[in-house]
């Protein structure tokens, strides 16, 4: 495979944007889920008394960045663990409920930060319902998609999601140490910069020019040297798998494979709780 390192960042943004059905201007490269979430959490214009809603069993990458905001007087409101499907055993993580989310959301709620798919249980949020809920209240919806990118369709603009972060070494089949990041222009206008370097400036390679002139696009989050090998790896799998076969058909194939497995498995504790039709 021949690689043009002069254009790899541009084509990376284009292909990830095609996957998420958005503009390349909304896509930067990050190293992992935590990096993108931290840039949002630390740059968000919180005031003392503001609230962030999170789930008690969230993955650490989408929990600690918000916990850290308690230093700024932000209250972290946790959704309790519930059985969202019925029949799930107690004693382990299961899921959260929209009823409790609505009950715990107040006029001080600024951010709702949740995983699309919970890492410890497989519980998948209804992003359309969640996005509509946040849009109606002017709340920024932050989605950790590390467990869903590559297996479930994810369209942030359609669902009203402010930002999506996720790693690429799970369902996306790419290398470790790479991540996908999406932000709306409206969210970027709110955020202050918490990381800085030459890569985020419009005059990028003019290193003796120290004027402050960052990109307005999501490139402002690409503040320094990037690992080209990770970008090339992700581009390859996007070309050969996800943009070739598309996320809708891939998701249907995965669920059909799951049904086939569950139809023959004889180990009693393994059972289907809720699969899409």
Helices and strands as residue ranges (DSSP letters): H 8-20, G 24-26, E 27-30, H 33-43, E 51-55, G 60-62, H 64-67, G 68-72, E 75-79, H 98-104, E 109-115, H 127-137, E 140-144, H 156-159, E 163-167, E 179-183, H 185-190, G 198-200, G 218-221, H 228-237, I 238-242, H 243-245, H 247-264
